[in-house]
């Protein structure tokens, strides 16, 4: 099959690297990068009609079909949604960021392209990590635009998003450290991993980030143990939690806050805390799912369902909330139990595709997937801006690398490896 002209390949790679670097930056830049990737994908499809070129055989993978099926299922609920059509279309567009995964798989045509894009992705995340440490050290960071920059040390996003992103950066650096050029590169990858873990555990305050980092460290420990002893790794999360509660005031204070807030909600139905608000969102979501267990109330309907069922009992500050801070319940409200099954099918399809990769690539991909599955328990991590784009892009890049990887020695693109 005839390849695309070199100039087209270079332009396409620049666009891919742009979207890889954009995640973690302000939302406006992320939105521009997604639009560029969408247009690039459409242009590639038109070129494919005229002149075939080598690309990933998406039919051989489970994730693209699962993503399309899930989005089609949500689109079908527009026929009976309780939301206005503008609300339904807006909500569907937020879910549609899942298309970034198959789009990146389609646009990345070689292992070298995947390595360049992944190096760009990691480089930007290292920049965010260094900026967060600079904020903590009270150094000037004029590019930090987050309203949580000075108090919470989040550069562009929030204390919820950045710890999760840094946890995933640590996992990628650990599992793919062999990709770094030479021994110094591997030591540098391990140093970045340590800096990211320390930032999450001792600087940032995001509780979901703390849970994610404990889970990812536990997975890494399990994979490093000999197979006969891997069951012992089941105790790792509890031991790590104990260690971090004792050693990190950030983890300890946030854990204490959760216990107090949940206790207050259980005793007095108090909803003025973060945990209390979440529990109320979840309770109203379960009520809505119970009313429409199979079909749901339609895409974009969560906000209306919440206001209808809550009837003003929650603080007025929560009336503008557009999701229940729980991805599974969001899909359940919008598309019923079938919607939850569609979402779980996407996660399972990603896992099944990861099993075809090399061990290191599979572990990196599965770490991101585990982080996503856990984050979705406490937030609408796909629906939300920034963190949802981050997850989709990181999974797309890792899956593309796994698909195009060969059995030769792995090196980063700025090493001496020759383009295939």
N, C-alpha and C positions, 0 to 999 in steps of 0.2 A: 504494500500500500504506500502511496506517495506521501511523504511528510509535508507539513506546512513549511512555507518559506521561513528562513532563519529570522527575518525581521518580525514576522508574525509571532514566532515562538518567543522572541525576546519581549515583545510587548505583552503577550499573555502572561509570561512569568513575572513581569513587573506588576501586573494587576493582581496576580495571586499573592505575591509578597506584600502588596499593599494591604490586602484584606487580612493577611497573617499578622501584620504589624498593627493594624487598626484596633483589634480587639484589646480592650483595656484603656484605650484612648477615649476622649469625650464622645458622647452618643452621636453627635453630628458627623464626626469623621467615620464612625462605624457605619452609619446609614449610607454615606457616600460610597464607602468601599463595597457594601452589599449591592448597591445599584450597579456599580462597575462590574462586579462578578456576574450579576444576572445578565447584563448586556453582553459581556464576554462569552457567557455560556450560550446565549441565543445566537451570537455571531458564529460560534464554533459549530452549532447545530446546522446553520445554513451552509457553512463551508463543507460540512460532512455530506450534505445532500449533493453538492457539486463535485466534491473530490474527497474520497475517503482518506483518513489518516489513522495512525495508531493511537488507540486510547484504551482506557480500562474497560474490560468487558463487564459492564454493570450487571448484566443478567446472571453472571456467575456469583454475585454477591447477594446477601439477604437484605442488607440495610436499605439500599435504594428503593426496593419494592415496598418494604415496610413503611418507609417514610411517606411514599406516595399514597399508600393505602390509608395511613393515619390521617393525612391531610384531606384526602377525598372523603373520608368518613366525617370529619369535622365540617367540610363544605356541605355535605348532604343535610346536616342539621339546620342549615339556613332555611330549609323548607318549613320548619316548625319553630324556629327560634322565638323566644319571648323578647329578644332584643330588637332594636331598630336595625334596619339593613346597614346603616352606617356603622353602628356598633359591632354588628356581626362581621362585616368586612374588615374593620380595624383589628378585631380580636383574631380573626383567621390569619391576617398578615403577620401578627406577632408569632403565632404558631409556625408560620411558613418559613421562619428562619431555619427550620430543620432541613430545608432544601439546600442549605450551604454544604451539607455533608455529601450528597450525591453530585452537586455541582463541582466541588473540589475534586472529587474522584474522577469526574469526567474531564476537567480542565488540566489536571496534573498528568502528564503523559510519560514521565520517566522517573526513575529513582532519583536522578540528579535534581530534577525540578522539585521533587518532594523534599529533598535535603536542603535546598536553598530556601524554600518556603518555611520549613521547620526551623532552620537557623535564624531566619528573620523573626519568626514568632518568639523563639526563645530569647533572642537579643532584646526585643522590646520588653518582654517580661522582666529580664534582668535590669533594664533601665528603670522600670517601675519599682522594682525591689530596692534598687540603690536609692531612688528618690524617696521612698518611704523611710529608709534608714536615715537619710539626710534630714527629713522632717523631724524624726525622733531626736536627732542630734542638734536640733534647732539651727541648722544651716539654711541659708536662703534657697528656696526652690520656687523661683518665679513662675515656672510652668504649671505648678499645681493649681488646679481649678476647682477641686472638690470643696464643698463647704465643711467637710470633715478633715481637711488637710492638716490644720494646726493642732486639733485636739485628738484626732483619731489616726493621723498619719496615712490616710488614703489619698492618693495623688489625684486621680481623675474620677474614681467611682465612689465607693462607700466602704465602710468597715465590714459590710456583709460580703461584698464581691471580692475585694482585694485579698483577704486571707485565703479564700478558696482558690483564687488564681495562683497565689504563691505556693500553696500546697501542691497544686498540680505541677507547677514549675519544678518543685523539688523532686516529685516522682519522675518526671521526664528526665531530669538531669541524672538521677540515680540509675534508672533502668536503661537509658541510652547513653551512658557515659562512654561506652566503647566507640561511639561515633566521633568523639572529639579527637582532633589530630594529635597523635603522640601522647607520651606520658604527661607532659604539662597540661595538655588539654583535658585529660581525664581528672587530674587533680583540681583543675579549675572548675569542672562540672561538679565535683564533690563539694568544693568550697561554696559554690552557688547554692547547692542543695542545703548545706548547713546554714547558710545565711537566710535562706527562705524559711526553713523550719523555725529558726530562732525568731524571725520576724513575726511569724504567725503565733507562736506560743508566748512570746515575751513582750511584743510591741502592740500587735493588733488585738482588738476586742471582739471580733465576730465569733459568736458561739457556734454557728454552723461550720466556720472555718476550723475551729478547734476539734469538732467531731470528725470532720473530713480528714484532717491531718493525722489524727489518732488512727483512723481506719486505714489510711494509706501506709503509715508506718507499720501497722499490724500486717497488712498484706505483704509488704516487702520482707518482713521478718519471716513470715510463713514460707514465701518462695525461696528464701535463702536456706531454710532448714532442710535436712534430708527428708525424703518422703515419709519414712516411718515415724518421724517426729512432728509432722506438720499439724497433727491434731492438737498438739500442745500449744500451737499458736492461737488457739481459741481463747486462751487466757491473756494474750498480749494486750487487747484493748483495755481490759480492766486494770492490768498492771501499769500500762502507760498512763491511763487516766489518773491512777493514784499518784504516780510519779509527778505528773504535770500539775495536779492539784496542790501537791506539797511544794513544788519548786517554782511555779509560776503564779504570781498574784493575779495576772490577767485571767488565766483559766479558772482559778479559785473564785475570784469575785463574780465572774459570769455564771459559774455553776451555782453559787449561792443565790444569785439573783433569780435564776430560773426556778430553783426550789421555792423561794419565797413567793414569786409571782404565780406559780402554779397552785401553791397552797392557798393564796388569797382568792384565786378564781374558784377553787373547789369549795371554799367555805362561804364566801360572800358574793360570788359571781362578779368579782371586781374585774373590770375590763380596761383599766387605765394604764396597764403595763403592756410591754411588748408581748410577753407570753400570754397574758390575759386576752389581748386582742386576737392573737392567733387562735387560741382555743375557741373563741367565739366564732371566728370565721369558719373554723373547721366544723363546729357544731351546726351552724346554719347550712353549710355545704352538705353535710350528711342528711339533714332534713330535706333539702332540695332533691338529693339523689333518691331518697326514700319515696318521694312523690312521683318521680319519673325514672325508675330504676334502669330501664332498658334504653330509652331514647334520649334521656336528658332533656334539658330545657333549651338547648340550642347554643351554638357558638356565640360568644359575646354576652350571654345571659347572666353571668355570675353576679355582676353588680346589681342588676334589678332583682334577682332572687334574694340576695343578701338584704337589701332594703325592705323587700316584702316580708321576709320571715323575721327579721330583727325588729322591725316596726319602731325604730327610734330608741331602742333600749341601750344601744352602744353609744360611746361618746361621739359627738358630732364630727370630730376629727377623722373618724373612720368612714364617713359617708362617701368620700371620694375614692376609696380603695377599689381597684378594679380586678383583684384576684385574691384568692384565699390564703396566699402565702403557703401553698402546698400544691405542687403540680398535679399529683394524682387526683386529688379532690376537684381541682379545676376541670380536668378532663371528664370527671364523673358528673359534675353539674352540667357541663355542656353537652356531653354525649352519653351519659349513663354508664353503666357497667361495661358496655361495649367500648366506650371511650377509654376507660381505664385499661381494658384489655389491649386496645390499639397502641396505647403508649407503652405498655409493658412489652408488646410485640416488637416495637422499635428498639427498646433496650436489649431484648433477647437477640434480635437480629444482629445488632452491633457486636454482641458477645460472640455469637456463632461465627461471624466473619473474622473476629480476632483470633479464633482458634487455628486459622489457616496461616497465621503469620509466624515469623521466627519467635523464639522464646522471649527475647528482650523486647521486641516490638509489641508482642502480645501483652506482656506485662505492663508496658507503658499505656497501651490502649485500654486495658482492663482497669488500670488505676484511674484513668479519667472517667471511664464508665461507672466505676464504683462511686467516685466523687459526685457524679451527676445523679445517680440513683439515691444517694444519701441526701444531697442538697434538695432534691425534689420532695423529700419528706418534710422539710421545714420552710421551703420557699417555692415560688413558681419559677424555677430556675431555667426553664426553657422559654417560658412566656416573657419573663422580664428582659428588659434591654441590658446590654453590656454583658452580664454573666451568661445569658442564653447564647449570645453570639460567640462568646469565648468558648463555651462548651462545644458548640457545633463546629467552629473552625478547628479547634484542637483535635476533635475526633476525626474530622475530614482529613487533616494533614497526616495524622498518625496512620489512618487506614490507607491513605494513598501511598505512604512510605512502605507499609506492610505489603500492599499489593504489588508494588514495583520492585521490592527488594530482591536481591539475588544472594547466592551463597558466598559471594566473594567478600573480602575484608571490607568492613564498613568504615567509611571516612566521611568527614564533613566536606562540603563543597569547596571550602577554601584550602583543602589539603591537595595532595598530588594526584588524586583520583582523576582519571580521564573520563570525559563525558561519553556516555554510551550512545 
